């Protein structure tokens, strides 16, 4: 095996550590940008006050879907021969 090294080029370990440092700095800057970004009004959840459940039979009759209703979705497809 040829052990000749080019004198003008840095070693592989210097290049690897340089790339590692560059990527680490990139993620550090990205994390700082994410943490300093103000919260978006579109993704912010507002707290909804808890409402006591209504136990009357009349309230159940007015509901468009009864709580006991269950729906089944059937998906069918053909497989190719290959």
TITORDREN-121901 format. One record per atom (N, C-alpha, C, O): residue in three letters; chain; y, z, x. Coordinates in steps of 0.1 Angstrom, whole numbers, padded with zeros to 4 digits. Example, Ala and Ser with C-alpha at 12.3 -4.5 7.8 and 13.67 -1.06 7.14 Angstrom:
// residues 2
resn=Ala chain=A v=-0057 w=0078 u=0132 $
resn=Ala chain=A v=-0045 w=0078 u=0123 $
resn=Ala chain=A v=-0033 w=0078 u=0132 $
resn=Ala chain=A v=-0033 w=0085 u=0142 $
resn=Ser chain=A v=-0022 w=0071 u=0128 $
resn=Ser chain=A v=-0011 w=0071 u=0137 $
resn=Ser chain=A v=0000 w=0079 u=0129 $
resn=Ser chain=A v=0011 w=0080 u=0134 $
END
This chain:
// residues 82
resn=Unk chain=A v=-0012 w=0000 u=0008 $
resn=Unk chain=A v=0000 w=0000 u=0000 $
resn=Unk chain=A v=0012 w=0000 u=0009 $
resn=Unk chain=A v=0013 w=0007 u=0019 $
resn=Unk chain=A v=0022 w=-0007 u=0005 $
resn=Unk chain=A v=0035 w=-0008 u=0013 $
resn=Unk chain=A v=0044 w=0003 u=0010 $
resn=Unk chain=A v=0047 w=0006 u=-0001 $
resn=Unk chain=A v=0048 w=0011 u=0020 $
resn=Unk chain=A v=0056 w=0023 u=0019 $
resn=Unk chain=A v=0070 w=0020 u=0023 $
resn=Unk chain=A v=0078 w=0029 u=0025 $
resn=Unk chain=A v=0074 w=0007 u=0024 $
resn=Unk chain=A v=0088 w=0003 u=0028 $
resn=Unk chain=A v=0097 w=0007 u=0017 $
resn=Unk chain=A v=0095 w=0005 u=0005 $
resn=Unk chain=A v=0109 w=0013 u=0021 $
resn=Unk chain=A v=0119 w=0017 u=0011 $
resn=Unk chain=A v=0132 w=0010 u=0015 $
resn=Unk chain=A v=0135 w=0008 u=0027 $
resn=Unk chain=A v=0139 w=0006 u=0005 $
resn=Unk chain=A v=0152 w=0000 u=0007 $
resn=Unk chain=A v=0162 w=0011 u=0010 $
resn=Unk chain=A v=0163 w=0021 u=0003 $
resn=Unk chain=A v=0170 w=0010 u=0021 $
resn=Unk chain=A v=0179 w=0020 u=0025 $
resn=Unk chain=A v=0192 w=0020 u=0016 $
resn=Unk chain=A v=0198 w=0031 u=0014 $
resn=Unk chain=A v=0195 w=0009 u=0010 $
resn=Unk chain=A v=0208 w=0008 u=0003 $
resn=Unk chain=A v=0206 w=0013 u=-0012 $
resn=Unk chain=A v=0216 w=0016 u=-0018 $
resn=Unk chain=A v=0194 w=0015 u=-0016 $
resn=Unk chain=A v=0192 w=0020 u=-0030 $
resn=Unk chain=A v=0188 w=0035 u=-0030 $
resn=Unk chain=A v=0181 w=0039 u=-0022 $
resn=Unk chain=A v=0193 w=0042 u=-0041 $
resn=Unk chain=A v=0189 w=0056 u=-0041 $
resn=Unk chain=A v=0174 w=0058 u=-0045 $
resn=Unk chain=A v=0168 w=0048 u=-0050 $
resn=Unk chain=A v=0168 w=0069 u=-0044 $
resn=Unk chain=A v=0154 w=0071 u=-0047 $
resn=Unk chain=A v=0153 w=0072 u=-0062 $
resn=Unk chain=A v=0162 w=0074 u=-0070 $
resn=Unk chain=A v=0140 w=0072 u=-0066 $
resn=Unk chain=A v=0137 w=0072 u=-0081 $
resn=Unk chain=A v=0141 w=0086 u=-0087 $
resn=Unk chain=A v=0145 w=0086 u=-0098 $
resn=Unk chain=A v=0140 w=0096 u=-0080 $
resn=Unk chain=A v=0143 w=0110 u=-0085 $
resn=Unk chain=A v=0158 w=0111 u=-0088 $
resn=Unk chain=A v=0162 w=0118 u=-0097 $
resn=Unk chain=A v=0166 w=0105 u=-0080 $
resn=Unk chain=A v=0181 w=0106 u=-0082 $
resn=Unk chain=A v=0184 w=0098 u=-0094 $
resn=Unk chain=A v=0193 w=0102 u=-0102 $
resn=Unk chain=A v=0178 w=0086 u=-0096 $
resn=Unk chain=A v=0181 w=0078 u=-0108 $
resn=Unk chain=A v=0176 w=0086 u=-0121 $
resn=Unk chain=A v=0183 w=0086 u=-0131 $
resn=Unk chain=A v=0164 w=0091 u=-0120 $
resn=Unk chain=A v=0158 w=0099 u=-0131 $
resn=Unk chain=A v=0167 w=0111 u=-0135 $
resn=Unk chain=A v=0169 w=0113 u=-0147 $
resn=Unk chain=A v=0171 w=0118 u=-0125 $
resn=Unk chain=A v=0180 w=0130 u=-0128 $
resn=Unk chain=A v=0193 w=0125 u=-0134 $
resn=Unk chain=A v=0199 w=0132 u=-0142 $
resn=Unk chain=A v=0199 w=0114 u=-0129 $
resn=Unk chain=A v=0211 w=0109 u=-0134 $
resn=Unk chain=A v=0210 w=0105 u=-0148 $
resn=Unk chain=A v=0219 w=0108 u=-0156 $
resn=Unk chain=A v=0200 w=0098 u=-0152 $
resn=Unk chain=A v=0197 w=0094 u=-0166 $
resn=Unk chain=A v=0195 w=0106 u=-0175 $
resn=Unk chain=A v=0201 w=0106 u=-0186 $
resn=Unk chain=A v=0188 w=0116 u=-0170 $
resn=Unk chain=A v=0186 w=0128 u=-0178 $
resn=Unk chain=A v=0199 w=0135 u=-0180 $
resn=Unk chain=A v=0201 w=0139 u=-0191 $
resn=Unk chain=A v=0207 w=0136 u=-0170 $
resn=Unk chain=A v=0220 w=0142 u=-0172 $
resn=Unk chain=A v=0229 w=0135 u=-0182 $
resn=Unk chain=A v=0236 w=0140 u=-0190 $
resn=Unk chain=A v=0229 w=0121 u=-0180 $
resn=Unk chain=A v=0237 w=0113 u=-0189 $
resn=Unk chain=A v=0233 w=0115 u=-0204 $
resn=Unk chain=A v=0241 w=0116 u=-0213 $
resn=Unk chain=A v=0220 w=0115 u=-0206 $
resn=Unk chain=A v=0215 w=0117 u=-0220 $
resn=Unk chain=A v=0218 w=0131 u=-0225 $
resn=Unk chain=A v=0221 w=0133 u=-0237 $
resn=Unk chain=A v=0217 w=0141 u=-0216 $
resn=Unk chain=A v=0220 w=0155 u=-0220 $
resn=Unk chain=A v=0234 w=0156 u=-0224 $
resn=Unk chain=A v=0238 w=0163 u=-0234 $
resn=Unk chain=A v=0243 w=0150 u=-0216 $
resn=Unk chain=A v=0257 w=0151 u=-0220 $
resn=Unk chain=A v=0260 w=0143 u=-0233 $
resn=Unk chain=A v=0268 w=0148 u=-0241 $
resn=Unk chain=A v=0253 w=0132 u=-0235 $
resn=Unk chain=A v=0255 w=0125 u=-0247 $
resn=Unk chain=A v=0251 w=0133 u=-0260 $
resn=Unk chain=A v=0259 w=0134 u=-0269 $
resn=Unk chain=A v=0240 w=0140 u=-0259 $
resn=Unk chain=A v=0236 w=0149 u=-0270 $
resn=Unk chain=A v=0245 w=0161 u=-0272 $
resn=Unk chain=A v=0247 w=0165 u=-0283 $
resn=Unk chain=A v=0250 w=0166 u=-0261 $
resn=Unk chain=A v=0259 w=0177 u=-0261 $
resn=Unk chain=A v=0272 w=0173 u=-0268 $
resn=Unk chain=A v=0278 w=0180 u=-0277 $
resn=Unk chain=A v=0277 w=0161 u=-0265 $
resn=Unk chain=A v=0289 w=0156 u=-0272 $
resn=Unk chain=A v=0287 w=0153 u=-0286 $
resn=Unk chain=A v=0295 w=0156 u=-0295 $
resn=Unk chain=A v=0275 w=0148 u=-0289 $
resn=Unk chain=A v=0272 w=0145 u=-0303 $
resn=Unk chain=A v=0270 w=0158 u=-0312 $
resn=Unk chain=A v=0275 w=0158 u=-0323 $
resn=Unk chain=A v=0264 w=0168 u=-0306 $
resn=Unk chain=A v=0263 w=0181 u=-0313 $
resn=Unk chain=A v=0277 w=0187 u=-0315 $
resn=Unk chain=A v=0279 w=0193 u=-0326 $
resn=Unk chain=A v=0286 w=0186 u=-0305 $
resn=Unk chain=A v=0299 w=0191 u=-0307 $
resn=Unk chain=A v=0307 w=0184 u=-0318 $
resn=Unk chain=A v=0314 w=0190 u=-0326 $
resn=Unk chain=A v=0305 w=0171 u=-0319 $
resn=Unk chain=A v=0311 w=0163 u=-0329 $
resn=Unk chain=A v=0306 w=0166 u=-0343 $
resn=Unk chain=A v=0314 w=0167 u=-0353 $
resn=Unk chain=A v=0293 w=0169 u=-0344 $
resn=Unk chain=A v=0287 w=0172 u=-0357 $
resn=Unk chain=A v=0292 w=0186 u=-0361 $
resn=Unk chain=A v=0295 w=0188 u=-0373 $
resn=Unk chain=A v=0292 w=0195 u=-0352 $
resn=Unk chain=A v=0296 w=0209 u=-0356 $
resn=Unk chain=A v=0311 w=0210 u=-0359 $
resn=Unk chain=A v=0316 w=0218 u=-0367 $
resn=Unk chain=A v=0320 w=0201 u=-0353 $
resn=Unk chain=A v=0334 w=0202 u=-0355 $
resn=Unk chain=A v=0338 w=0194 u=-0367 $
resn=Unk chain=A v=0350 w=0194 u=-0371 $
resn=Unk chain=A v=0329 w=0186 u=-0372 $
resn=Unk chain=A v=0333 w=0177 u=-0384 $
resn=Unk chain=A v=0334 w=0186 u=-0396 $
resn=Unk chain=A v=0326 w=0194 u=-0399 $
resn=Unk chain=A v=0345 w=0183 u=-0404 $
resn=Unk chain=A v=0347 w=0191 u=-0416 $
resn=Unk chain=A v=0336 w=0187 u=-0427 $
resn=Unk chain=A v=0331 w=0176 u=-0426 $
resn=Unk chain=A v=0332 w=0196 u=-0436 $
resn=Unk chain=A v=0322 w=0193 u=-0445 $
resn=Unk chain=A v=0327 w=0182 u=-0455 $
resn=Unk chain=A v=0339 w=0182 u=-0459 $
resn=Unk chain=A v=0318 w=0174 u=-0459 $
resn=Unk chain=A v=0321 w=0163 u=-0468 $
resn=Unk chain=A v=0321 w=0168 u=-0483 $
resn=Unk chain=A v=0312 w=0176 u=-0486 $
resn=Unk chain=A v=0331 w=0164 u=-0491 $
resn=Unk chain=A v=0331 w=0168 u=-0505 $
resn=Unk chain=A v=0320 w=0162 u=-0513 $
resn=Unk chain=A v=0316 w=0166 u=-0523 $
resn=Unk chain=A v=0314 w=0151 u=-0507 $
resn=Unk chain=A v=0304 w=0144 u=-0514 $
resn=Unk chain=A v=0290 w=0150 u=-0512 $
resn=Unk chain=A v=0281 w=0149 u=-0521 $
resn=Unk chain=A v=0288 w=0157 u=-0501 $
resn=Unk chain=A v=0275 w=0164 u=-0499 $
resn=Unk chain=A v=0276 w=0179 u=-0501 $
resn=Unk chain=A v=0265 w=0185 u=-0499 $
resn=Unk chain=A v=0287 w=0184 u=-0504 $
resn=Unk chain=A v=0289 w=0199 u=-0506 $
resn=Unk chain=A v=0283 w=0202 u=-0520 $
resn=Unk chain=A v=0288 w=0196 u=-0530 $
resn=Unk chain=A v=0275 w=0212 u=-0521 $
resn=Unk chain=A v=0269 w=0217 u=-0534 $
resn=Unk chain=A v=0278 w=0228 u=-0539 $
resn=Unk chain=A v=0280 w=0238 u=-0532 $
resn=Unk chain=A v=0283 w=0227 u=-0551 $
resn=Unk chain=A v=0290 w=0238 u=-0557 $
resn=Unk chain=A v=0280 w=0247 u=-0564 $
resn=Unk chain=A v=0270 w=0242 u=-0569 $
resn=Unk chain=A v=0283 w=0260 u=-0563 $
resn=Unk chain=A v=0274 w=0269 u=-0569 $
resn=Unk chain=A v=0276 w=0269 u=-0585 $
resn=Unk chain=A v=0287 w=0269 u=-0590 $
resn=Unk chain=A v=0264 w=0268 u=-0591 $
resn=Unk chain=A v=0264 w=0267 u=-0606 $
resn=Unk chain=A v=0260 w=0281 u=-0611 $
resn=Unk chain=A v=0250 w=0287 u=-0606 $
resn=Unk chain=A v=0268 w=0287 u=-0619 $
resn=Unk chain=A v=0264 w=0301 u=-0624 $
resn=Unk chain=A v=0251 w=0300 u=-0632 $
resn=Unk chain=A v=0248 w=0291 u=-0639 $
resn=Unk chain=A v=0243 w=0311 u=-0629 $
resn=Unk chain=A v=0230 w=0311 u=-0636 $
resn=Unk chain=A v=0232 w=0314 u=-0651 $
resn=Unk chain=A v=0240 w=0323 u=-0654 $
resn=Unk chain=A v=0225 w=0307 u=-0659 $
resn=Unk chain=A v=0226 w=0309 u=-0673 $
resn=Unk chain=A v=0213 w=0315 u=-0678 $
resn=Unk chain=A v=0202 w=0310 u=-0674 $
resn=Unk chain=A v=0213 w=0325 u=-0686 $
resn=Unk chain=A v=0201 w=0331 u=-0692 $
resn=Unk chain=A v=0194 w=0321 u=-0701 $
resn=Unk chain=A v=0200 w=0314 u=-0709 $
resn=Unk chain=A v=0181 w=0320 u=-0699 $
resn=Unk chain=A v=0173 w=0311 u=-0708 $
resn=Unk chain=A v=0174 w=0315 u=-0723 $
resn=Unk chain=A v=0173 w=0327 u=-0726 $
resn=Unk chain=A v=0175 w=0305 u=-0731 $
resn=Unk chain=A v=0175 w=0307 u=-0746 $
resn=Unk chain=A v=0161 w=0308 u=-0751 $
resn=Unk chain=A v=0153 w=0299 u=-0748 $
resn=Unk chain=A v=0158 w=0319 u=-0758 $
resn=Unk chain=A v=0144 w=0321 u=-0763 $
resn=Unk chain=A v=0142 w=0318 u=-0778 $
resn=Unk chain=A v=0132 w=0321 u=-0783 $
resn=Unk chain=A v=0152 w=0311 u=-0784 $
resn=Unk chain=A v=0150 w=0308 u=-0798 $
resn=Unk chain=A v=0142 w=0295 u=-0800 $
resn=Unk chain=A v=0142 w=0286 u=-0792 $
resn=Unk chain=A v=0136 w=0295 u=-0812 $
resn=Unk chain=A v=0128 w=0283 u=-0815 $
resn=Unk chain=A v=0137 w=0271 u=-0819 $
resn=Unk chain=A v=0133 w=0260 u=-0817 $
resn=Unk chain=A v=0149 w=0274 u=-0824 $
resn=Unk chain=A v=0158 w=0263 u=-0827 $
resn=Unk chain=A v=0163 w=0256 u=-0814 $
resn=Unk chain=A v=0165 w=0244 u=-0815 $
resn=Unk chain=A v=0165 w=0263 u=-0803 $
resn=Unk chain=A v=0169 w=0257 u=-0791 $
resn=Unk chain=A v=0158 w=0248 u=-0786 $
resn=Unk chain=A v=0161 w=0237 u=-0780 $
resn=Unk chain=A v=0146 w=0252 u=-0787 $
resn=Unk chain=A v=0135 w=0243 u=-0783 $
resn=Unk chain=A v=0134 w=0230 u=-0791 $
resn=Unk chain=A v=0130 w=0220 u=-0786 $
resn=Unk chain=A v=0137 w=0231 u=-0804 $
resn=Unk chain=A v=0136 w=0219 u=-0813 $
resn=Unk chain=A v=0147 w=0210 u=-0809 $
resn=Unk chain=A v=0146 w=0198 u=-0812 $
resn=Unk chain=A v=0158 w=0214 u=-0804 $
resn=Unk chain=A v=0169 w=0206 u=-0801 $
resn=Unk chain=A v=0168 w=0199 u=-0788 $
resn=Unk chain=A v=0175 w=0189 u=-0785 $
resn=Unk chain=A v=0158 w=0203 u=-0780 $
resn=Unk chain=A v=0156 w=0198 u=-0767 $
resn=Unk chain=A v=0150 w=0184 u=-0768 $
resn=Unk chain=A v=0141 w=0182 u=-0776 $
resn=Unk chain=A v=0155 w=0174 u=-0761 $
resn=Unk chain=A v=0150 w=0160 u=-0762 $
resn=Unk chain=A v=0135 w=0159 u=-0757 $
resn=Unk chain=A v=0128 w=0151 u=-0762 $
resn=Unk chain=A v=0131 w=0168 u=-0747 $
resn=Unk chain=A v=0118 w=0167 u=-0742 $
resn=Unk chain=A v=0113 w=0182 u=-0743 $
resn=Unk chain=A v=0119 w=0191 u=-0737 $
resn=Unk chain=A v=0101 w=0183 u=-0749 $
resn=Unk chain=A v=0095 w=0197 u=-0750 $
resn=Unk chain=A v=0091 w=0201 u=-0736 $
resn=Unk chain=A v=0087 w=0193 u=-0728 $
resn=Unk chain=A v=0091 w=0214 u=-0733 $
resn=Unk chain=A v=0087 w=0219 u=-0720 $
resn=Unk chain=A v=0072 w=0216 u=-0717 $
resn=Unk chain=A v=0068 w=0216 u=-0706 $
resn=Unk chain=A v=0064 w=0214 u=-0728 $
resn=Unk chain=A v=0050 w=0212 u=-0726 $
resn=Unk chain=A v=0047 w=0197 u=-0724 $
resn=Unk chain=A v=0035 w=0194 u=-0721 $
resn=Unk chain=A v=0057 w=0189 u=-0724 $
resn=Unk chain=A v=0054 w=0174 u=-0723 $
resn=Unk chain=A v=0051 w=0171 u=-0708 $
resn=Unk chain=A v=0057 w=0176 u=-0699 $
resn=Unk chain=A v=0040 w=0163 u=-0706 $
resn=Unk chain=A v=0036 w=0159 u=-0693 $
resn=Unk chain=A v=0035 w=0143 u=-0693 $
resn=Unk chain=A v=0030 w=0138 u=-0703 $
resn=Unk chain=A v=0040 w=0137 u=-0683 $
resn=Unk chain=A v=0039 w=0123 u=-0682 $
resn=Unk chain=A v=0030 w=0119 u=-0670 $
resn=Unk chain=A v=0030 w=0126 u=-0660 $
resn=Unk chain=A v=0022 w=0108 u=-0672 $
resn=Unk chain=A v=0014 w=0103 u=-0662 $
resn=Unk chain=A v=0018 w=0089 u=-0658 $
resn=Unk chain=A v=0020 w=0081 u=-0666 $
resn=Unk chain=A v=0020 w=0087 u=-0645 $
resn=Unk chain=A v=0023 w=0074 u=-0640 $
resn=Unk chain=A v=0011 w=0068 u=-0633 $
resn=Unk chain=A v=0005 w=0074 u=-0624 $
resn=Unk chain=A v=0007 w=0056 u=-0638 $
resn=Unk chain=A v=-0005 w=0050 u=-0632 $
resn=Unk chain=A v=0000 w=0038 u=-0624 $
resn=Unk chain=A v=0007 w=0029 u=-0630 $
resn=Unk chain=A v=-0004 w=0037 u=-0612 $
resn=Unk chain=A v=0000 w=0026 u=-0603 $
resn=Unk chain=A v=-0013 w=0019 u=-0599 $
resn=Unk chain=A v=-0023 w=0025 u=-0595 $
resn=Unk chain=A v=-0013 w=0006 u=-0601 $
resn=Unk chain=A v=-0025 w=-0002 u=-0598 $
resn=Unk chain=A v=-0020 w=-0014 u=-0589 $
resn=Unk chain=A v=-0010 w=-0020 u=-0592 $
resn=Unk chain=A v=-0029 w=-0018 u=-0580 $
resn=Unk chain=A v=-0026 w=-0029 u=-0571 $
resn=Unk chain=A v=-0039 w=-0035 u=-0566 $
resn=Unk chain=A v=-0049 w=-0029 u=-0566 $
resn=Unk chain=A v=-0038 w=-0047 u=-0562 $
resn=Unk chain=A v=-0049 w=-0054 u=-0556 $
resn=Unk chain=A v=-0049 w=-0054 u=-0541 $
resn=Unk chain=A v=-0038 w=-0055 u=-0535 $
resn=Unk chain=A v=-0060 w=-0052 u=-0535 $
resn=Unk chain=A v=-0061 w=-0053 u=-0520 $
resn=Unk chain=A v=-0065 w=-0067 u=-0516 $
resn=Unk chain=A v=-0072 w=-0074 u=-0522 $
resn=Unk chain=A v=-0059 w=-0070 u=-0504 $
resn=Unk chain=A v=-0062 w=-0084 u=-0499 $
resn=Unk chain=A v=-0076 w=-0083 u=-0492 $
resn=Unk chain=A v=-0080 w=-0072 u=-0488 $
resn=Unk chain=A v=-0082 w=-0094 u=-0491 $
resn=Unk chain=A v=-0095 w=-0095 u=-0485 $
resn=Unk chain=A v=-0095 w=-0094 u=-0470 $
resn=Unk chain=A v=-0106 w=-0092 u=-0463 $
resn=Unk chain=A v=-0083 w=-0095 u=-0464 $
resn=Unk chain=A v=-0083 w=-0095 u=-0449 $
resn=Unk chain=A v=-0082 w=-0082 u=-0443 $
resn=Unk chain=A v=-0082 w=-0080 u=-0431 $
END
